[in-house]
């Protein structure tokens, strides 16, 4: 007979507690060293696949290897070959710079292995997500019945919003989606998934500040109704990715109500600027939306993947997604016990709210508000610097941390094509050097360099030195001749 005091033999997948602690402390030391020395390294590193494959390719080992060696290979060969997106001079795309308490929250949520699809399996975590959703609801000015869920990112949130819009409308034939010509590409992808073909997506032109033209939107809706089509949803920007532009939300809200359109707002990164009192007026009308996409992993300084969809009425969301198969009958505990699987596309979902809650509780909302405000201020300072520079020109007004500009000395008779070629060379040289990471875009067909100044580590000196580097490289390349 087996001795009841005898401990079961550990699985080969288990490590001894002392070894777990040792490895865990080692990983934390590596992370803290990286964070402490982040500014000293390059903003970006790249390796082509033909260089990486010999370093990383190979069959899985049949027997386990030394964990220190495995960690060393990851730190030396894998992780450096990626954008250092939290570097203070990483100004490309829409960067992310998480706080340390949010990283700890991710670590705890992973280590506790929380399944947060149903209340039955995650009561405490689900309650905490409700708390965080209520914070967001109040920031947006949504009514008491409003709420939402955390998603993998803005793409998933935009998809869920279009599903909710389609279901509320009764899954109509020939639905039409209206987006700004500055709308995010994820909206088109979401439209394909929900059954809106490309030819039924209307790209509404924008004004000189890249804001959706409400009059042209109204004309497009009238035209489509006359064709027998079903105008379904209009998506506005609260911080366009290209330019940071905020559409005239209040005017769009009025039209959407008149035309019975689902009013969605993509505020993936820009929506959190609502926390800055001086910016609140720009967002007037967001409280009238049917749904809003937010990305805490952008301007709320959280790790990936932390997106969010907020809706004016959670019943519309649950009406679109709730399905109760027999094998989940035990999870139906009543309406007050929220099953977040009923609000989106994931049944298996992690505990994303913990990192948000821990970082806000640890650092305080004031610190987040001031960090967002600083990014906006740096962008406006950059606009003033560019406007005052004889070698640079703005391509549109700065907005919400985004600055679009290019190198173009006065008196130059360079063609449009040569200007683009020169700016591409400037971008390539600066990025390849690792000094800063910047991306580019096109505005009204014109090539533009672009800075996205969202990182709480970025100082005005980082921004100014990057602009100075653009001028220095541009003048040097002009001096070589061959482009003028």
C-alpha positions in Angstrom: 0.0 0.0 0.0 1.3 3.5 -0.9 2.5 5.6 2.0 0.2 8.6 2.2 3.1 10.8 3.3 5.1 9.9 0.2 5.4 12.8 -2.3 4.6 12.0 -5.9 7.6 12.0 -8.3 7.9 15.3 -10.1 7.2 15.5 -13.8 10.0 16.0 -16.2 8.3 19.3 -17.0 8.9 20.6 -13.5 11.9 22.5 -12.1 12.9 22.5 -8.5 11.8 25.6 -6.5 15.3 26.8 -6.0 16.0 26.6 -9.7 12.8 28.4 -10.6 13.8 31.2 -8.2 17.3 31.4 -9.6 16.2 31.5 -13.2 13.4 34.0 -12.4 15.8 36.4 -10.6 18.2 36.0 -13.5 15.5 37.1 -16.0 14.5 40.0 -13.8 18.1 41.1 -13.7 18.4 41.0 -17.5 15.2 43.0 -17.8 16.3 45.7 -15.3 19.7 45.9 -17.0 18.0 46.4 -20.4 15.7 49.1 -19.0 18.5 50.9 -17.2 20.7 51.0 -20.3 18.0 51.4 -22.9 19.1 54.9 -24.0 22.7 53.8 -24.5 21.9 51.3 -27.2 20.5 51.7 -30.8 16.9 52.5 -31.4 16.6 49.8 -34.0 18.5 46.7 -35.2 17.8 44.6 -38.2 19.0 41.3 -39.7 17.9 39.6 -42.9 16.5 36.1 -42.8 19.6 34.6 -44.5 21.7 35.7 -41.5 19.3 34.6 -38.8 18.4 31.2 -40.1 21.9 29.7 -39.6 21.8 31.0 -36.0 18.4 29.8 -35.0 17.2 27.1 -37.4 17.3 23.5 -36.2 15.2 20.6 -34.9 13.9 20.5 -31.4 16.2 18.7 -28.9 15.1 15.4 -27.6 16.8 16.0 -24.3 16.6 19.3 -22.4 19.4 21.8 -22.5 21.1 24.0 -19.9 18.5 26.8 -19.2 21.2 29.4 -18.8 22.5 28.6 -22.2 19.0 28.8 -23.7 18.3 32.2 -22.0 21.7 33.4 -23.2 20.9 32.5 -26.8 17.6 34.3 -26.7 19.2 37.4 -25.2 22.1 37.4 -27.6 20.6 36.2 -30.9 16.9 36.8 -30.9 15.8 39.8 -28.8 18.4 42.3 -30.1 17.2 41.7 -33.7 14.0 43.7 -33.3 12.9 47.2 -33.0 13.6 48.6 -29.5 10.2 50.1 -29.4 10.5 51.6 -26.0 13.8 53.4 -26.8 13.5 57.1 -26.2 14.3 57.8 -29.9 12.0 55.2 -31.4 9.6 57.5 -33.2 8.2 55.2 -35.8 4.7 53.9 -36.3 2.8 54.0 -33.0 5.4 52.9 -30.4 4.7 51.3 -27.0 6.6 52.0 -23.8 5.2 49.9 -20.9 5.8 50.8 -17.2 7.5 48.4 -14.9 4.4 47.8 -12.7 2.5 46.8 -15.9 5.2 44.3 -16.8 4.9 42.8 -13.3 1.2 42.5 -13.8 1.8 40.6 -17.0 4.3 38.3 -15.2 1.8 37.6 -12.4 -1.1 37.0 -14.8 1.0 34.6 -16.8 2.4 32.8 -13.8 -1.0 32.3 -12.2 -2.2 31.0 -15.5 -5.6 32.8 -15.4 -8.3 31.7 -17.8 -10.6 34.7 -18.0 -13.3 33.7 -20.4 -15.9 33.0 -17.7 -16.7 34.2 -14.2 -16.8 30.7 -12.9 -13.1 30.2 -13.7 -11.9 33.7 -12.9 -14.2 35.6 -10.5 -11.5 38.0 -9.1 -9.8 38.7 -12.4 -13.2 39.3 -14.1 -14.2 41.7 -11.4 -11.0 43.6 -11.8 -11.6 43.9 -15.6 -15.0 45.3 -14.8 -13.3 47.9 -12.6 -10.9 48.9 -15.4 -13.7 49.0 -17.9 -15.6 51.3 -15.6 -12.6 53.6 -15.5 -12.6 53.8 -19.3 -16.4 54.2 -19.4 -16.2 57.3 -17.1 -13.3 58.7 -19.1 -15.4 58.4 -22.3 -18.5 59.8 -20.7 -20.6 56.7 -21.5 -23.8 55.9 -19.6 -24.0 53.4 -16.7 -25.0 50.6 -19.1 -21.8 51.1 -21.1 -18.8 48.8 -20.8 -16.6 46.6 -22.9 -13.7 44.2 -22.8 -10.0 44.0 -23.3 -8.8 42.5 -26.6 -5.5 41.6 -28.2 -5.3 45.1 -29.9 -7.2 47.6 -31.9 -7.6 45.3 -34.9 -9.7 42.8 -32.8 -11.6 45.7 -31.2 -12.5 47.2 -34.6 -13.6 43.8 -35.8 -15.9 43.3 -32.7 -17.4 46.7 -33.2 -18.4 45.9 -36.8 -19.9 42.6 -35.8 -22.0 44.4 -33.1 -23.0 47.0 -35.7 -24.0 44.3 -38.2 -26.0 42.3 -35.6 -27.8 45.3 -34.2 -28.9 46.2 -37.8 -30.3 42.6 -38.3 -27.5 41.5 -40.6 -28.7 43.5 -43.6 -28.1 42.8 -47.2 -25.6 45.2 -49.0 -24.2 46.9 -45.9 -21.9 49.9 -46.4 -19.1 51.1 -44.2 -17.9 54.7 -44.2 -14.4 55.6 -43.1 -12.1 58.6 -43.4 -9.4 58.4 -46.1 -7.1 58.4 -43.1 -8.9 55.4 -41.5 -6.8 52.5 -40.2 -6.2 49.5 -42.4 -7.7 47.1 -39.8 -11.1 48.6 -40.6 -10.9 47.3 -44.1 -9.8 43.9 -42.9 -12.6 43.8 -40.3 -15.1 44.7 -43.0 -14.0 41.7 -45.1 -14.5 39.4 -42.2 -18.0 40.6 -41.4 -19.1 40.4 -45.1 -18.7 44.0 -46.3 -16.9 43.8 -49.7 -14.2 46.3 -50.6 -16.5 48.0 -53.1 -18.9 48.8 -50.2 -16.3 50.6 -48.2 -16.5 54.4 -48.7 -13.3 56.3 -48.2 -14.6 59.8 -47.3 -12.2 62.7 -48.2 -10.7 64.8 -45.5 -10.1 68.6 -45.1 -6.8 70.4 -45.1 -6.2 69.2 -41.5 -7.0 65.6 -42.5 -10.3 65.5 -40.7 -13.3 63.7 -42.2 -15.6 66.0 -44.2 -19.0 65.6 -42.7 -20.8 67.2 -45.7 -19.3 64.6 -48.1 -20.2 61.9 -45.6 -23.8 63.0 -45.7 -23.8 63.0 -49.5 -22.4 59.5 -49.7 -25.0 58.1 -47.3 -27.8 59.7 -49.4 -26.4 58.4 -52.6 -26.1 54.8 -51.2 -29.6 54.8 -49.9 -30.8 55.9 -53.3 -29.0 52.9 -54.8 -30.9 50.5 -52.4 -27.8 49.9 -50.3 -27.8 49.7 -46.5 -25.6 52.3 -44.8 -24.4 50.5 -41.7 -21.6 52.2 -39.9 -19.4 55.2 -39.9 -15.9 55.0 -38.3 -14.3 58.2 -37.2 -10.7 58.9 -36.0 -9.8 60.1 -32.6 -6.1 60.2 -33.5 -5.5 59.1 -37.1 -2.4 56.9 -37.4 -0.9 58.9 -40.2 -1.4 62.4 -38.8 -2.9 62.3 -35.3 -6.0 64.1 -36.7 -9.2 64.0 -34.7 -12.3 64.0 -36.8 -15.3 66.3 -36.0 -16.8 63.8 -33.7 -19.8 65.8 -32.6 -20.9 66.6 -36.2 -20.5 63.0 -37.2 -22.5 61.9 -34.1 -25.4 64.1 -35.2 -25.4 62.7 -38.7 -25.1 59.1 -37.5 -28.1 59.5 -35.3 -30.2 61.1 -38.1 -29.2 58.3 -40.5 -29.4 55.4 -38.0 -25.7 54.6 -38.5 -23.7 52.8 -35.9 -21.1 55.4 -34.8 -17.7 53.9 -34.2 -14.6 55.8 -33.1 -11.1 54.4 -33.6 -9.2 56.1 -30.8 -6.7 53.3 -30.5 -3.8 55.4 -29.3 -5.3 58.9 -29.3 -8.3 58.3 -27.1 -6.3 58.4 -23.9 -5.5 62.0 -24.6 -8.9 62.5 -23.0 -7.1 62.4 -19.7 -5.4 65.7 -20.5 -7.9 68.5 -19.6 -6.6 70.9 -22.3 -7.3 68.3 -25.0 -10.9 67.4 -23.9 -12.6 69.8 -26.2 -11.1 68.1 -29.3 -12.9 64.9 -28.3 -16.3 66.5 -27.9 -18.8 64.0 -29.3 -16.9 60.8 -28.3 -19.5 60.3 -25.5 -22.2 59.9 -28.2 -20.4 57.0 -30.0 -21.9 53.5 -30.1 -18.4 52.0 -29.8 -14.8 53.2 -29.2 -11.6 51.3 -29.8 -8.8 52.0 -27.3 -5.3 50.5 -27.1 -3.8 50.7 -23.6 -0.6 49.2 -25.0 0.0 52.5 -26.8 -0.7 55.7 -24.9 -1.6 54.1 -21.6 1.9 52.6 -21.4 1.0 48.9 -21.2 2.7 45.8 -22.7 1.4 44.1 -25.8 -1.3 42.7 -26.2 -3.7 45.1 -24.5 -6.4 46.5 -26.7 -10.0 47.5 -25.8 -13.5 47.9 -27.2 -15.9 50.1 -25.3 -19.6 50.2 -26.2 -22.4 52.4 -25.2 -24.6 49.5 -24.2 -23.0 46.2 -23.3 -26.2 44.4 -24.2 -25.6 45.1 -27.9 -22.2 43.5 -27.6 -23.4 40.4 -25.7 -26.3 40.1 -28.2 -23.8 39.9 -31.0 -21.4 37.3 -29.4 -23.1 35.3 -26.6 -23.4 31.6 -27.4 -24.0 29.0 -24.7 -23.1 25.4 -25.7 -23.9 22.5 -23.5 -20.4 22.1 -22.3 -20.5 25.6 -20.9 -23.8 25.4 -19.2 -22.2 25.5 -15.8 -20.9 29.0 -16.5 -24.3 30.6 -16.8 -24.4 32.2 -13.3 -26.7 35.2 -14.0 -26.3 38.6 -15.7 -24.5 40.1 -12.8 -21.6 37.6 -13.3 -20.1 38.7 -16.5 -18.6 36.1 -18.8 -16.2 38.1 -21.0 -16.3 35.4 -23.6 -19.9 36.7 -24.3 -18.5 40.1 -25.3 -16.0 39.2 -28.0 -14.3 36.6 -30.2 -12.2 34.8 -27.6 -13.3 32.1 -25.2 -9.8 31.4 -23.9 -8.4 34.8 -22.9 -5.8 36.0 -20.5 -6.0 38.3 -17.6 -5.2 41.6 -19.4 -6.7 44.0 -16.8 -4.2 43.2 -14.1 -1.3 45.1 -15.7 -3.5 48.2 -16.3 -4.8 48.1 -12.7 -1.4 47.5 -11.1 0.3 50.3 -13.0 -2.4 52.9 -12.3 -2.6 51.9 -8.7 1.2 52.0 -8.3 2.0 55.1 -10.2 -1.2 57.1 -10.0 -3.4 58.5 -12.8 -1.6 61.9 -12.6 1.6 60.4 -13.8 -0.1 58.9 -16.9 -1.9 62.2 -17.6 1.3 64.2 -17.4 3.2 61.7 -19.7 0.6 62.0 -22.4 0.6 65.7 -22.1 4.4 65.8 -22.4 4.2 63.9 -25.7 1.7 66.3 -27.1 3.9 69.2 -26.0 7.0 67.8 -27.6 5.1 67.4 -30.9 4.0 71.0 -30.8 7.6 72.1 -30.0 8.7 70.0 -33.0 6.2 71.8 -35.2 7.6 75.1 -34.1 11.2 74.0 -34.7 10.4 72.7 -38.2 8.4 75.8 -39.1 11.4 77.9 -38.0 13.9 75.8 -39.9 14.9 76.9 -43.4 15.7 73.2 -44.3 12.5 71.6 -43.1 8.8 71.9 -43.8 5.6 70.6 -42.2 3.3 68.4 -44.2 0.3 69.1 -42.0 -0.4 70.3 -38.5 0.9 68.3 -35.6 -1.7 66.5 -33.5 -1.6 64.1 -30.5 2.1 63.5 -30.7 2.3 63.0 -34.4 4.5 65.2 -36.6 4.7 64.9 -40.4 7.5 66.8 -42.2 10.3 66.6 -44.7 13.7 68.0 -45.6 13.5 70.6 -48.3 15.9 73.6 -48.3 14.5 76.9 -49.6 15.2 77.9 -53.1 15.6 74.3 -54.2 14.4 73.5 -57.7 14.3 69.7 -57.0 11.5 67.8 -58.5 8.9 66.0 -56.4 10.6 62.7 -57.2 14.1 64.0 -56.2 12.7 65.4 -52.9 11.2 62.0 -52.2 14.4 60.2 -53.1 16.5 62.5 -50.8 14.1 62.1 -47.9 14.2 58.3 -48.3 18.0 58.4 -48.2 17.9 60.6 -45.1 15.5 58.1 -43.4 17.5 55.1 -44.4 20.8 56.5 -43.1 19.4 57.6 -39.7 17.6 54.3 -39.2 20.5 52.2 -40.2 22.8 54.1 -37.9 20.6 53.2 -34.9 20.5 56.8 -33.7 16.7 57.0 -34.1 13.9 55.1 -35.6 11.4 57.0 -37.8 8.8 55.9 -40.3 7.4 57.6 -43.3 3.9 58.0 -44.9 2.2 59.7 -47.8 -0.1 62.7 -47.4 -2.1 63.7 -50.5 0.4 61.6 -52.5 3.4 63.4 -51.1 6.2 61.5 -49.3 6.5 62.6 -45.6 8.8 61.7 -42.8 6.9 61.1 -39.6 7.6 61.2 -35.9 5.3 59.6 -33.3 6.3 61.1 -29.9 4.5 58.9 -27.4 7.2 57.4 -25.2 7.4 58.7 -21.6 11.2 58.4 -21.8 11.5 60.7 -24.7 12.8 64.2 -23.9 12.7 67.3 -26.0 16.5 66.8 -26.5 15.7 63.4 -28.1 13.3 65.0 -30.5 15.4 68.0 -31.3 18.6 66.0 -31.9 16.6 63.7 -34.3 15.4 66.8 -36.3 19.0 68.1 -36.3 20.2 64.8 -37.6 17.7 65.0 -40.5 19.0 68.4 -41.4 22.7 67.4 -41.1 22.2 64.2 -43.2 20.1 66.1 -45.8 22.6 68.9 -46.2 25.5 66.5 -46.5 23.7 64.4 -49.2 22.8 67.6 -51.1 26.4 68.6 -50.9 27.4 65.4 -52.7 25.5 66.6 -55.7 23.5 64.4 -58.1 20.1 65.1 -56.5 19.7 68.8 -57.2 
